[in-house]
Amino acid sequence: MGRATDRRSVLRIDLGPDGRVVRRPDNLAAEEPLEIRVGPAGPGRRRPLAVTMRTPGDDLDLALGFLLTEGLIRSTDDVQTAQLCAGAETPNTYNVVDVVLAPGVPEPVTDPARNFYTTSSCGVCGKASIDSVRTRSAFRVADDPLTVPAEVLAALPDTLRSAQRGFDRTGGLHAAGLFTPAGELVAMREDVGRHNAVDKLVGWAVRERRLPLTGHLLLVSGRASFELTQKAWMAGLPLLAAVSAPSTLAADLAAEAGMTLVGFLRGDTMNVYTGDHRISR
């Protein structure tokens, strides 16, 4: 896993019948800042746009996915180049992605009301209001004819979990998986942040020219927030499923977009909050 994990010495205390206290190595999920710099084609430095705390790996996909889900690009054609580079103060750490926009693509306008600093737990913290983070998808998911058997949907968490190598080592990484209606795992990304895992997956789809993700569904390993619902909509996904709970704003946005939102997808049960016509029984 490389920089995605790090080994640390821990004191293991067992209060069970054996009462063992041992010092042993343990694997931790890596968390490092990634700065995304964006600018137009031509000479000159790209300006810092966002800093996110992420697990290193798939960083170019993370940057592309972030730009797409924030409505700053529409496709891979809007990007001339995207490359990792060393930071000025921390050379050779490669915690900076430099994105050059294609000719004619407008440079993002930095708005003080829209703070793009994000953490690994929340991607919209610090933004002034919900209106300031709303972006409109270019894709009309309400017309997507996707249907998924409930039995297939119920099996997806186990499929996603079996693909999580990073979680196996650390127990500290979220996952986002792209599935077909038949339950085939198309792609999966892990990250210490829920929103980063989704951005990495969407960025992969941008790079592979697979947008919109019509006829597919997204499964996330945590809860379904407003932000994750918005990211799914921006990628053209008609169905978002989560193993935990959705928020009210997530349900409201899914209903507005015509998406299907499933929560508490565990074992043989699930709650369908919107778009239940896509779940066959």
N, C-alpha and C positions, 0 to 999 in steps of 0.2 A: 504493500500500500504506500510505501515511500513516506513523503511528508504528511500523508493523511493521518498517520498515527505516530505516537511517541511513547516510549517506555519509561515509566517512573517507578521508583521504589515506594511501596506502601506498607503500612502496618495493618495486617489482617487480624481483626478481633472476632472470634467466634464465641458467642454467649450460650451456645448449646451445651449438651452433656459433656462433650470433649473439652470444652473450655480452652481451645488452642489460641495462642497468640503468636503469629509468625510474621516475619518481614519477607516480602516477595515482590517480584516485578509485576507491573500491571500495564496494560495498554490503554492509552488515552486517545480520544479523538482530537486531532490537531485543530486549533482555531487561530487563524491569523487574519490580519486586515488585508483587503484587496481594494486598491484604488483604481477606479475606472476613469480614464481620461479620454475625452472626445473632442474632435476638432475637424474642420473642413480640410479638403485636399489642398495641397500646396505647402509652402514653407511656414514655419512657425510652430510653437509648442501647442500641444493639445491641452485643454484646460481640465482640471479635475472636476468631475461631475458627481461622483458618488464614492463612498467608502463603505464597504460591507465586511462584516466579520464572517469568514467562511472557512471551510475545510479545504486546504489546497488540493487541486486536481480539477480538471475540466474547466479551467478558469476562463478560457476563451468562450466556451459555451455559456458560462455564467454571465459574462459581459454581454454577449449577443442576446441572451434570453432576457436580461434586465432591460436592455434598450428596447427590445420588442414589447415586453409586457408593460413598460412605462409609456408606450406610444411614441417613442422617439425615432424608431425605424419601423418599416413595414415588411421588409424582406431582406435577404442577404444581399440583394442588389443595391441596397442603400449603404453598404459598407465597402469601402475600397480595400482596407487592410485592417487587421486586428492582430496584435502581437503582444506577447509578454515582454516586459523590459524591467531592468533593475531600477529600484528607486534611488534617488540621488543620495539619500542619507543612509540607505541600507543596501549597498550593492550586492548583487548576486542572490538576493532573496526572491526575486521575481514575484513581488506582491503588487505589481502595477500592470494593468492592461491598457495599451495605447490603441485607440480606435480612430481610424481616419475615415471620415464619411465620404461617400461617393460624390462626385461633382453634382451640384444642384440640390443636394440634400441640406436643408437648413440646419444650422448649428443649434443645439439645445440652448434655450434661454434660461439662465440661472435665476430662479425666483426665490427671494428670501423666505417667502411663505412656504416653500416646498423644500424641506430639508432632506437631502438624499442620503444623509448618514443613516445607516441601518445597523441593527445588531443581529446576532444569530437567532434571536428569539422573536423579533418583531420587525417587519420590513417597513412599517409606516409610522413608527414612533417619531414624534417631533414634528410631524407635518401639521399645518395649522388647522385643517378641517378635512372632512370627507370630500367636500367639493374639490379641494386642491389635489386630491390623489385620484379622482375619477378619470379614467380614460375610456374612450369609446372604441370598441373592437371594429375592425374592418370586416369581420366575418359574421354572417347571420346564422347563428347556431340554432335558432328556433325552428328552422326548416329542416334540420338534420334528421333523417328517418331512422337513426340508430335505435335498435332494440337489443336488450341484453337479458337473457334468462336469469332469473333470480339465483338459480343454482350455480351458474357460472360466476356471477358477482360474488357470491358467498365464498367461493374458493380462491379469489384473487389475493386476499391478505396472506395466505400461506405461500402462494407462488411468489409474491413480492418478498416476503421474509426469507425465503430460501435463497434468494439472489443477493441478499445483503451481506457481502463479505466484510465490509467495514463494521457493520453492527455486530457481527459475530466476534470480532476482535476487541471491540471497545464498549459495546452496549450504549453508545452515545451519539449515534447518527440517525437522522431522519432519512426517509426514502420517498421518492416519487417515481411511480411506474406508469408507463404508457402501455395500454392493452388494446387488443382487438376485441370485438364482440364475442369471439369464441374463447376468450380467456388466454390468448397468447401474449406473452410479455415481449413487447417490441423493443423497449429501451428502459433503462433504469438509472437513476442518479442518486447518490447519497451526499449528505452534507450535515454539518452540525446545526444548520439553520433550515427550517421547513421551506421558507420562501426561496432560499438558495438552491435547494434540491430541485424545486420546480423550475427555476430560471435555468439551471444547467440542462434540464430535460428539454425545455422550450428552445434554448440556444442550440442544442443538438439538432432539433427539428428545423431551425432557421438555416443552419449550416448545410443540412442535407436537403434543403429545398422541399420540405414535406408539408409546409403550411399551406392551407389550414389543415388541422388535424381532424378533418371530417371523418366520421365513422369510427372514432376511437374514444377511449375513456381514460381518465386520469385517476389513479389511486394514490393517496398520500397517507403516510404512516401516522400522522397526528390528527389534529383537529382541522376543520375546514373554516378558515377565516375569510373575511371580506377580501383580503388581499389575494389569497390563493384562488378564490372564485374568480376574481378579476383577471388574474394571470391565465387561468384556464380559458376564460372567454376570449382574451386577446389572442390566444393560440388557436381559436376555432374549435375548442373541445365542447361537445354537447353534453358530457356527463362527467361530474366530479364526485368521487367517492372518498370517504375518509373513515378510518377506523375509530375515530373519536367524534366529538360533537361539533356541529356547525354553530356559527353565531347568527344573531338575528340579521345583521347586515349581509352576511353571506347568503342567507335564505332569500332576503329581499332582492339582492342583485341577481341571483340565479333565476328567480321568478321573472324579473325584468328582462333578462337576456334570453329566456326560453330554454335554460339549461335544466338538466336533471341533477339534483343534489341529494346524495345519499350519505347518511351519517351512522355512527355506531355499527359499522360493518364488522361484526364479530360473530364467529361461529355460524350458526344457522339463522341469525336474526340481523335485521337492518331496519333503519328508519328512512323512508323516502320523503323528503321535505318538499321537493318541487319536481315537476315533470315525470310523474309516476307512469305516464303512458309509455315510457321507454323501457320499463321493467316488465318483462313477460313472466307469467307464473303458470 
